[in-house]
Every structure is written in C-alpha cells, then in structure tokens.
Amino acid sequence: AKTEADKLGRIENLISRGVIDQNINIQEMRRVLESAKDGKISFNKLMNTKIMQKFTDIYQGADNFWKIYADNFYSGALKTAFGNPETIIKGSAEYSKFMNNIEDWFRVVGGQRFVKLDPLTGVEKTPLQALEEASAYLVTNTIPTYSKVPMIIENIRNLPLGNFVAFPAEILRTTSNIINIGARELTSTNPFIRQMGARRLVGVSTVLGGIGYTVQKGAQYLTGVDEETMKAFQDSFAPPYQKNSTL
C-alpha cells in the first residue's frame, strides 16, 4: 500500500510537471467577485467562508482528477509505444532505443527539441522523467490549463468586458492543439502513436461535427419546431447574424 509520503511525492511530481494547475473557472470567479466588492456585501469575505472554500476544493479536485486520469492514460499509452522506462538499464541498447524514440516523439509530435539535461540538476534525464515529460506535454496542451493562458488574455481580463475569457481562450487553444497533435501523431513511424493520433482525430471530429446536429435535433424534438419552420424563420425574420447559424 502507498504511504502518505508516496502520495505527497506523487502530487509534488504532478505539480512540478504542470499536470495539476489552478483551475481556470475558480480563478475567474475570484477575480470577478473581488472586482465587484461594493456596498454592504463583501464578496471577499464570502469567498473565504468555509462553505465557499469547500465548494472551491470540490470543483478544483474534480478538475484535477481528470488531469491526473489523463496523465495516467497518456503515460500508459506511451509505455505501450516505447516500453516501460522503469525496467530499462542505463547504457543498454534498450536504453538508447527508448531515448531515441522519445527524442523522435518530441520532434515529430511535440514540434520541439527534447532537452536531455534536467535544468534543475544538470543531470541527464532518466527514461521515466522523459516519458513523464511527454505525458505532461499532452495533458497541458489538450486540457485547459490556467498557466498556459497567454499574456494578451491576462490583459483582456482587466477590461470591463473581459471577465471569463480565459476558459474560452483555453478551449480554442486545446481544440487547435488536439487537431494538430493528432495530425502529427499520424505521421509517426511508431504504430501505437499513429493509433493515438487516429483516435484523437476521430474523437474531435465527432465532437465538432456531431454535437451541433445532435443538440439541434434534440431541441426540435422537445419544442415541436421542425427544421422547415426554423429555415422559414431564418429566411424571413431572423437577424442577419443568425441567417446561417445553428439555432
């Protein structure tokens, strides 16, 4: 059984790799409420009450749960593709092959050069560190991550109409990354990585291509408004910006 020290070490590892990050929505709500402090109600005090802190912990925990789940999933998939780094002996042929595969993965899929030396210690990274770095790259670039919000979005949030822009910005960033990463995975020489790319692109295609149709048909069924009626409304009465919209 894992001890408390093992669990804390695991959490510290996740934090250091950027897998666990401050939740975007919690940060945004705090920013809005703090800027809205006025009159007799102190939103700052409200946010610091035990019940609000509990809600924050629950929301934060749920968000981090899926990031940890994704990290475990990606780590497992990369182990299938490259081998188990914990059983590889340094200096062996298996070690060289594993590290070469990691370097190739970062070049092809990550679009960047793999840095062999740990910037904190100056020592060459172990196979496990290399694999965890690849997994963290996938997590932080396919799941909304607060620290990835660009500075221009940080500045927009200070404008009167700039609240709650970080999360949509992250959705746009991660959606684009999912498509780009999936396309690059398909060009890999490793068959397991190509499978990951195919699944990724099928998944995003289903969401982006099918969700609008599903929601539209569901709404038509619930309201009794058929597609012909909606089309007539768009042609005759809808404002210009709704002429080609999915209503």
C-alpha positions, 0 to 999 in steps of 0.5 A: 500500500502507498504511504502518505509520503508516496502520495505527497511525492506523487502530487509534488511530481504532478505539480512540478510537471504542470499536470495539476494547475489552478483551475481556470473557472475558480480563478475567474470567479475570484477575480470577478467577485473581488472586482465587484466588492461594493456596498454592504456585501463583501464578496471577499469575505464570502469567498473565504467562508468555509462553505465557499472554500469547500465548494472551491476544493470540490470543483478544483479536485474534480478538475484535477482528477481528470488531469491526473486520469489523463496523465495516467492514460497518456503515460500508459499509452506511451509505455505501450509505444516505447516500453516501460522506462522503469525496467530499462538499464542505463547504457543498454541498447534498450536504453538508447532505443527508448531515448531515441524514440522519445527524442523522435516523439518530441520532434515529430509530435511535440514540434520541439527539441527534447532537452536531455539535461534536467535544468534543475540538476544538470543531470541527464534525464532518466527514461521515466522523467522523459516519458513523464515529460511527454505525458505532461506535454499532452495533458497541458496542451489538450486540457485547459490549463490556467498557466498556459493562458497567454499574456494578451488574455491576462490583459483582456481580463482587466477590461470591463468586458473581459471577465471569463475569457480565459476558459474560452481562450483555453478551449480554442487553444486545446481544440487547435492543439488536439487537431494538430497533435493528432495530425502529427501523431499520424505521421509517426513511424511508431504504430501505437502513436499513429493509433493515438493520433487516429483516435484523437482525430476521430474523437474531435471530429465527432465532437465538432461535427456531431454535437451541433446536429445532435443538440439541434435535433434534440431541441426540435424534438422537445419544442415541436419546431421542425427544421422547415419552420426554423429555415422559414424563420431564418429566411424571413425574420431572423437577424442577419447574424443568425441567417446561417447559424445553428439555432 
